[in-house]
Amino acid sequence: MKFLRLLMFGTVMLMANGAGAQNSVKPFQVDEATISDVHAAYKSGALTSVRLVQAYLERIRACDQVGPKLNVVIFLNPRALEEAAALDEHFRKTGKFVGPLHGIPVLLKDNVNTNDMPTTGGSLSLAGYTPVTDAAITQKLRSAGAIILAKVNLHEFAIWGETVSSIQGQTLNPYDLTRTPGGSSGGTGAGVAANFAIAGIGTDTVNSIRSPASANSVVGIRPTLGLVSRAGIIPYSFTQDAAGPLARTVTDAAKMLNVLVGYDPNDPATAWSVGNTEEDYTKFLKANGLQGKRIGVLRSFFGVAPINGEVNSIASQAVEDLKRSGATVVELNTPDLDSGKISSDISVHLYEFKPAINAYLAAGNTPVKSLEEIISSGKFHPNIRDNITKAQGLEMDDSYRLRLQKRSELQQRVIKIMADERLDAIMFPHQKRLVVPIGETQVERNGALGSVTGFPSIVVPGGFSSPTPTAPLGVPLGIEFLGRPWSEKLLVEIGYGYEQATQHRRPPPTIPPLLAARDPAR
């Protein structure tokens, strides 16, 4: 029997032709495909890893540097098809998957070490640098059967939130090509939203997983500090760095989280996770996950100016959706909690950047060996100059120690609110205003509460602003749910319940249909 394989309009079409045989068509829809969809197609014979990788490569070729020119990908894995073929051969011979992410293409933020591809942090100062070893989470993904399809753009060294870098330039938001995709993990967020892969990895020091999740109508999980190893990730802040998944569904984010968690002796913070992890977070995917939950609404994280109106409207509808889905909503009176002041007055990220990046550079065969050398080289984007120059001049002095004290007080304040009000989670819009146009600086984001406390949170698509000529669907906004330390299972339950009740996820309208493509294995 001869197989003709076609990829058209986001669908992999398998047509069986032969003398005396009935013609049959088994389509596989690439766009918006989930891990479960892919694995079911592998088992039925309707799809192979090679064909799926080729489909995503075609989408990247059609949209990254041509078409909408999203400018997401820094480096494509040249061995992706080879790795996919090896996975196909393993499945053909054994009938088994190598792991829970068998043949799942993922995007990796380019501050996560890969021993077979460059890791640049988006900076020309690290151009061409390939680490000797994978990051801990890269190893976990590969062991689970994932295919690292590409290293993707970020705001240089993960320093801010517009996803512009000296090595790649500005990544665009696929829902509105005049706007940024959030950041710093905007390459992952935009790429996952545009169906460049099934899921991806981001890192988060202040907002950086949840900001692109919100801006690109995808799901992002920032785990409790210590749940996921940071070893082998270009660091920003010992105290606040976290790594986590971005995916188009809560289900896929939970499946990614399953693979990422666990103790790693190379990241001492993960010792706190022992006894606090779940073997399978998908057990908490309950359609009625909001039933009986007590959710606090953090009104001090809503904006009060006219520019905040669209976001407030979406977030207020989210409150009504929570009630409709069986949650008890508790209005919180917390004028002392101000997301801007948490970021500017308590966060320690700039104080820790110099010692953190210097330690990373000293441990590898990098072109530069210190933050001072990065600054001297001039090989960085101008919009990080102020931050890196300021970081170079900061020391872990009394001002730093005062911030750590305030951090401890903030942790106590938030956990007491949750105890006093018997809350399962606290909700708020991730950002007070829509993600900014290209050329502007990201403002009024609310992610600092989770990153500074180290408490876990999940962002789930909350809807869209009013349509405009540049944003036919509107601009996405995410709803953030913050929980107690180690409450990821509860956040998955709440996030899934909200997702299923609202179904806000929509693919971006700027992404054109795929043209017919041949399977290279044919």
N, C-alpha and C positions, 0 to 999 in steps of 0.2 A: 504494500500500500504506500502510495506516495503522499507526502504531506506538503501542502502549500501553506505557508505561514504569512499572514498579512498583519500589519499593524496600521490601523486606520481609525481616526477620530477617537484616539485614546483607548481603542479596543484591540487586543491581540486576537486575531481570528485564525482558528485552525480549521482547515477544510480538508476532508479526507476524500481522495479521488482514486478510483481504480476500476478496472474492468469488472462488471457485475456487482460492484459495491454501491450501496446507497450513499448519495452525497449527504454529509452531515456538517453542521457548523456549530462549533462550541466557542462562543465568544468569551473573552476575559476582559473585563473593563479595568483598564489600568488606572484611570483617573479616580481618585478617592478610594482606591483599593486599601484594604486593611490587612493586617497580618493573618487573620483568620481566612480572609478571601484568598490570599496567596497560597496558604498552606492547603486549603481545600482543593485549589486548582492543581497544585503539585501532586496531591494524592490521586486525583481523578485522571491525571495525564493530560489535562487541558493546558498546562503551562509548565515551562521549565525555568530554572534560574537564569539560564542564558537568555531566553526570550524576554524575561522580565527586565534584566539589566539592560538589554538592548533597547527596550521600550523607554526606559528612563534616560538612557543616553540620547535617544532621539529627542525626547522632550527638552533636555538640557541644550542640545544643539539648536533646537528651534526657538528657544526663549531666552537663553542666557546672554549671548552676545549679538543676537539678531532678534527680530520681532520686538517684543517689549523691552529687550535688553536689560533684564533684571540684574545682571552683574553679580551673581551669587557665588560662582565657583572660582576658587583660587587654584585648585589642583584636582584633576580627575585621576582616579586610580587607574593606572595603565594595565593593571592585572585583574580588573574587575570581572571581565568576561572569562578569564582563565580560572579565577576563583569560583565563579558561578558554574563553570563546566565541571570542576572537581566536585562541587556539591551535588550536581546532577548525577555524576557517576556514582558517588557514594549512595545516593538514594536508589539509583537503579540496581545496584548490587545488593544492598542490604534491606531495602524497603523501609528504612528508618531515617529520620532526620538526625543531623549531628547535634542539634540542640534546639531550644525554644525559638530561636530567631533564624532557623535554617533558611538560607537563601533570601533573607530580608535586606534589601539595599537601604543603607542609612547614610545620612550626612553628618560629618564630624566638624565641629567648629575648629578653626585652625589655630587654636591654642592648646589642643589636645595632642600629645605626642603620638606619632606613628613612625615605626622604625623602617618603613619602606616608602615613605612620602615625606616631603618637607613639612616642617611645622614652623610657621613664621610669626604667629601672633598678629598677622596682618601688617607687619612692619618690614620695610626694605632693609632695616638694620639686621634682620635675621633671614634675608633672602637666601634660599638654597640650603638652609640648615636642616639636616635630617637627623633626628635623635637616634641613639644606639638602641634604645628599648622603647616599646610601646608604653603609653600610660596604662595604669591599672584598668581603667574602664575600657580602653581600646582592646586590651587582652580579653576582658570579659565578653565584650561584644563578639569578637572573633571566635572565642571558644563556644559561644552560643550559636554560631553559624551565620552571623550577620556578615554582610559584604559592605566594607567601607567604600562607598561609591565615590565620594569626593570630600575634599577638605574645603570648607566654605568660609566666606568673608565674615568679618566681625569688626566692630569698632576697634581700632588699633590698640593692642594690648588689653582689650576689654575695658578701656578707660571711660567710655561714655556711651551714649545711647542712640546715635544716628547710623551706625554701621557704615563708616567711611574709614578707609585705611590707605596708607601710602603704597601698599603693594597691589591693591585691587581697585581703589576708588570707592565710589558711592553705590551701594546696593539700593535698588528701588523697591517700593512696596507694590506688590502685584495687584492690589485692589485700587490703587491710585498712584500712578507712575510719577506724580509730582510730589509725593510724600516719601518720607523715610520708612523703613520697615521696623522702627524701634531698634533696640539693641541693649547690650552689645552683641547678642547672638542673633542679629538680624538676618544673616545669611542662612542660618538654619531655619529660622521662622519663615522667611520668604520662600526658601526652597521647598520646605515641607508643604506650605500652603499651595504652591504652584505645582505640586506633584512631581518634584524632581526625585523623590525617593519615598519610601513608606514613612520613615520617621527620622529623627535626628537627635543630636546631643548639643546642649548649650551649657554655658556656665553663668553663674549669677553671683555678683558681689554686692550689688545694690538693687538692680531691677532686671538683670540681663537675660534671664530665661522668660520671665513673665511679661516684660515689655514687648518683645516680638510675638509672644503668644497672643497678647491682647491686640496688637496692631495687624496681625495676619490671620485672625479667625482660626487659631489652632489652640491646642491644649498644652500647657507647660506646667511642670512640677518642679518647684524648688524644695528639695528634701530637708529634713532636719539636719543641721550641721553635724557631720559625722556619720550619716547614714550611707553616703557614697564617697569613695576614696577620691581625693584630689591629686594623688601621686602621679607625676608625669604630666600635669597640666601647668602651663605657664601661669604662675600665681600673680595675684593682685593683693590679697589680704589674707593672712593666716586665720584671722578671726571671722571673716565673713564669706570667703569663697565657698561656693557649692557647685556641684554639677548635677544635671538632671535631664530628663527627656522632654522633647517636643514632638507632638504627634497630632494627627487630625481628629483623633477620638480619645476619650478617656480610657477606653479599653486598651488601645495600643500603647498609650503612655504608661499604663499599669504593667503591661507586658514588658516594656522596656525597663521599667523600674525593677521588676523581678530580677533581671540580669545584672543590674548595676550595684545592688546593695551588698553590704557585707564588710567584715573586718579586713583591714589591710595593714600589716605592720609598718608599711612605708608611709602611712598617714595615721599618726597616733590618735587623731580625733575620732577615727572610726572605732576605736576601742569602746567608746560610749554606746555604740550601736549593738554591741553583743547583748542578746536577750531582748532587743527592741525591734528586730526586723521580722518581716513576714516572709514565709517561703513563697506565698502566692497572693499578691495583692488583687488578682482578678476575682478572688472569692468574695470581694466586697463590691462587685459591680451589681448593684441591686437597683432595678428600675424604680422602686419605691424608696430609694435611699434617703429622700428628704422627709419621709413620713416620721413624725414624732421628734425630729431634730429641733434643737433650739439654736437659732442663728442670730447673732448680734449684728446690727447694722451700724457701721461706724460712720455716722453722719459728718463727723469732723473731717473725713476724707473725701467729702463731696465738695465741689467748688461752689462759689457764691457769685461769681461774675457772669455776665451774659455769655462769655465765650465757653463757659462750662455747661450751658443749657442742654446741648445735645447729649452729652455724656450723662448728665443728671436724669434726663428723660429715660434713657436706656437702663440706667441703674435702678431707677424707681420702678420700672416695669419688672426688673429682675426681682425686686422685693415682693411685688405682687405675685410673681410666678412661684416664689418660694412658699408663700402662703397657700396658693392654690394647690401646691404639691404636698401639703400636709405638714410643712414646717411651722414652728412657732417663731415669729420674728420679734426680737427684742430691740427696741430703739435705745442706743447707748448715748449717754450724755458725757462726752469725753473731750471738752474743749482743750484740755492739756495735751492731747495727742495731735500733733501737727506733722504731717509727713515731710514737709520741707525742712522743718527744724530738726527732725530725726536725722535726716541726711546731712545737713550742714553742721549740726552741733554735737552729734553723738557718733556718727559713723567714723570708723578708724581707717577706712580704706586707703586714703592718701598717706597716712602716717606709716602704713605697713608696706606700701608698694616698693620702696627702695630696698629694704632688707629682703623682701620676698623675691623680687626679680633678680637681685644680685645673687641670692643663693641658687636660684635656678640656672642662671648663666654660668656660675662658677662650676656647676656640676656637669656641664655639657661642653662639647667641642663647638661652641657657638662663635660666630664672627665677632661679637662684642662680648665683654665680660662684666659689664656693670651698667647701671642706669646712667652713670656719668658718661660712659663711652657712647651710649645710645644718643645722648644729648649732643655730645661733641661731634658725632658722625653726621648729624643733620638728616639722617635717613629715617624720617618719620613724618607723618602728616602734620601740617601746621596747626590743626585744631586740637592736638593733644599737647602742644608746647607748654601752655600755661600750667596744665595739670602735672606734667612730668617734671617741669622746672620747680614747681612748688613742692612736689614730693621729694625731690633731691635735697631740698633745704630743710625738710622736716626731720625731727628726731623723736625717739620714744621717750619724751620728757614728761614734765608734770601735766602739760596740756593733753598729751596722749593718755596718761593714766587717769585724768579726770574724765575723759570720754569713756574709758572702760568702766569707771564707776557709774556714769550715767547709763551706760548700756545695761549694767546689772540692775539698776533701778527701773529701767524700762521693761526688762524681762519680768521683774516682780510685779510691775503695774499691770501688764497685759495678762499675766497668769491669774492675778487676783480678780480682774474684771471677769475673766472666764469662770472662775470659781464662784464669785458672788452672784453672777447671773445664770449659773449652771449651763453655760454655753458649750455646744459641740464645735462651733466655729464662729469666726467673725467675718463678715462680708463687706466689700466695698468695691467700687470701680478701680481697676488697676491704675488708671490715669484719670485725672480730673478734666483734661481736655483731650481732644483727638490727637493722635500722633502727628508730629509737626511736618510742615513742608520741608523739602530738601533745601539746605542752606541755613535752616534755623536750628537752634539748640533745644533738645528735649527738655520740657518743663512739666511741672505739676504731676509727676508720677508718684505712686503710693507704695512702691515696692520696698522702701527702706524699712518698714515695720517688720517684715519677715526677715530681711537680710541682717539687720542690726541685732534683732533678738536671737536670730538663728532658728526661729520657729518655722515649721513647714507651711507651705501654701501651694494652692493649685489655682491656675487661671483657666477658665473655660469660656468659649465664645459666648458673648452676651447679646450680640446683635450688631446692627449697623446704623450709622448716622443717616441723615437724609441724602438721597442720591444727588450727585452733581455731574457736570459734564466730564470731569476727570475721574469720577468715582461712580460708575453707573449703579452699583449696588449700595453705595455709601461706604464709609470708612469703618472697619471693624473696631469693636471695643470688647475687652475681656472683663469678666467678673472674677474677682479674686476672693478665695476662701482661705482664711488663716486658721491654723489649729495649734493645739498644744504640741510640745516636742514629742516625736515618735507617733504622731497620730495620722500618719499617711494613709492607713487603711480607712480611717473615718473620712478623710478628705476625698479619697477615691470614691467612697460611697456617696458622699454629698455631691461631688462633682459629676458623677455619673447620673445621679438622680436628676440634677439640674439639666444636664445635657439632654437626657431622654425626654424631659418634660418640655423643653424649649426647641431643640433641634435647630440652633442658630447657624451652624456651620454651613457655609457656601463656598464653592471653589471660586477663585478670582476670575473676573470676566475678561481680563487682558490676555489670558493665555489661549493661544490659538489651538485648534485641533491638530493632532499629529497626522502627518502624511504617511502614506504607505511606506513600510520599511521592511527589508529582507532580514531574516534571521541569519546572522553571520555563521551559524553552525550548519546551515543548510548545505 
